[in-house]
Amino acid sequence: MSKVKTYFQESYEELVNKTSWPTWSELQKTSVLVAVASVIIALVIAAMDKGISAVLSTIYEAF
């Protein structure tokens, strides 16, 4: 049981004293970047889906 207690104490110590946290402005900038990248990737996937659907519909109608 003492090993578990030691683990949590050391984890807390590292989290509080040894971890570098981003500033609020850095956090906002990276959040915007992630949101924009997610939208772009979603649009690319949607375009690919529409394109493949159109091609497959043409092939299915041919037969």
C-alpha positions as YAML, in Angstrom:
chain: A
units: angstrom
residues:
- id: 1
  name: MET
  ca: [0.00, 0.00, 0.00]
- id: 2
  name: SER
  ca: [2.91, 2.35, 0.66]
- id: 3
  name: LYS
  ca: [4.06, 1.93, -2.96]
- id: 4
  name: VAL
  ca: [0.72, 3.26, -4.19]
- id: 5
  name: LYS
  ca: [0.91, 6.24, -1.83]
- id: 6
  name: THR
  ca: [4.48, 6.96, -2.93]
- id: 7
  name: TYR
  ca: [3.45, 6.74, -6.58]
- id: 8
  name: PHE
  ca: [0.69, 9.32, -6.12]
- id: 9
  name: GLN
  ca: [2.94, 11.63, -4.10]
- id: 10
  name: GLU
  ca: [5.68, 11.51, -6.73]
- id: 11
  name: SER
  ca: [3.16, 11.97, -9.55]
- id: 12
  name: TYR
  ca: [1.71, 15.04, -7.84]
- id: 13
  name: GLU
  ca: [5.18, 16.45, -7.21]
- id: 14
  name: GLU
  ca: [6.16, 16.05, -10.86]
- id: 15
  name: LEU
  ca: [2.88, 17.51, -12.09]
- id: 16
  name: VAL
  ca: [3.14, 20.58, -9.88]
- id: 17
  name: ASN
  ca: [6.87, 21.34, -9.96]
- id: 18
  name: LYS
  ca: [8.40, 19.77, -13.07]
- id: 19
  name: THR
  ca: [5.72, 20.19, -15.74]
- id: 20
  name: SER
  ca: [5.70, 23.27, -17.93]
- id: 21
  name: TRP
  ca: [2.19, 24.45, -18.72]
- id: 22
  name: PRO
  ca: [1.31, 26.59, -21.74]
- id: 23
  name: THR
  ca: [0.22, 30.17, -21.26]
- id: 24
  name: TRP
  ca: [-3.39, 31.14, -21.96]
- id: 25
  name: SER
  ca: [-2.47, 32.76, -25.29]
- id: 26
  name: GLU
  ca: [-0.47, 29.70, -26.40]
- id: 27
  name: LEU
  ca: [-3.41, 27.50, -25.48]
- id: 28
  name: GLN
  ca: [-5.81, 29.64, -27.50]
- id: 29
  name: LYS
  ca: [-3.54, 29.70, -30.55]
- id: 30
  name: THR
  ca: [-3.05, 25.95, -30.59]
- id: 31
  name: SER
  ca: [-6.77, 25.35, -30.02]
- id: 32
  name: VAL
  ca: [-7.62, 27.52, -33.03]
- id: 33
  name: LEU
  ca: [-5.01, 25.68, -35.09]
- id: 34
  name: VAL
  ca: [-6.49, 22.31, -34.15]
- id: 35
  name: ALA
  ca: [-10.02, 23.50, -34.93]
- id: 36
  name: VAL
  ca: [-9.02, 24.86, -38.36]
- id: 37
  name: ALA
  ca: [-7.08, 21.71, -39.22]
- id: 38
  name: SER
  ca: [-10.05, 19.56, -38.17]
- id: 39
  name: VAL
  ca: [-12.41, 21.52, -40.43]
- id: 40
  name: ILE
  ca: [-10.01, 21.28, -43.38]
- id: 41
  name: ILE
  ca: [-9.56, 17.53, -42.92]
- id: 42
  name: ALA
  ca: [-13.34, 17.06, -42.60]
- id: 43
  name: LEU
  ca: [-13.89, 18.99, -45.84]
- id: 44
  name: VAL
  ca: [-11.27, 16.91, -47.67]
- id: 45
  name: ILE
  ca: [-12.86, 13.67, -46.47]
- id: 46
  name: ALA
  ca: [-16.34, 14.93, -47.44]
- id: 47
  name: ALA
  ca: [-15.09, 15.83, -50.93]
- id: 48
  name: MET
  ca: [-13.46, 12.41, -51.32]
- id: 49
  name: ASP
  ca: [-16.68, 10.73, -50.19]
- id: 50
  name: LYS
  ca: [-18.77, 12.71, -52.69]
- id: 51
  name: GLY
  ca: [-16.29, 11.97, -55.49]
- id: 52
  name: ILE
  ca: [-16.16, 8.25, -54.80]
- id: 53
  name: SER
  ca: [-19.95, 8.10, -54.51]
- id: 54
  name: ALA
  ca: [-20.32, 9.81, -57.89]
- id: 55
  name: VAL
  ca: [-17.86, 7.44, -59.54]
- id: 56
  name: LEU
  ca: [-19.49, 4.36, -58.04]
- id: 57
  name: SER
  ca: [-22.98, 5.57, -59.02]
- id: 58
  name: THR
  ca: [-21.79, 5.99, -62.61]
- id: 59
  name: ILE
  ca: [-20.29, 2.50, -62.62]
- id: 60
  name: TYR
  ca: [-23.40, 0.92, -61.09]
- id: 61
  name: GLU
  ca: [-25.69, 2.66, -63.57]
- id: 62
  name: ALA
  ca: [-23.56, 1.38, -66.46]
- id: 63
  name: PHE
  ca: [-24.30, -2.20, -65.47]
...
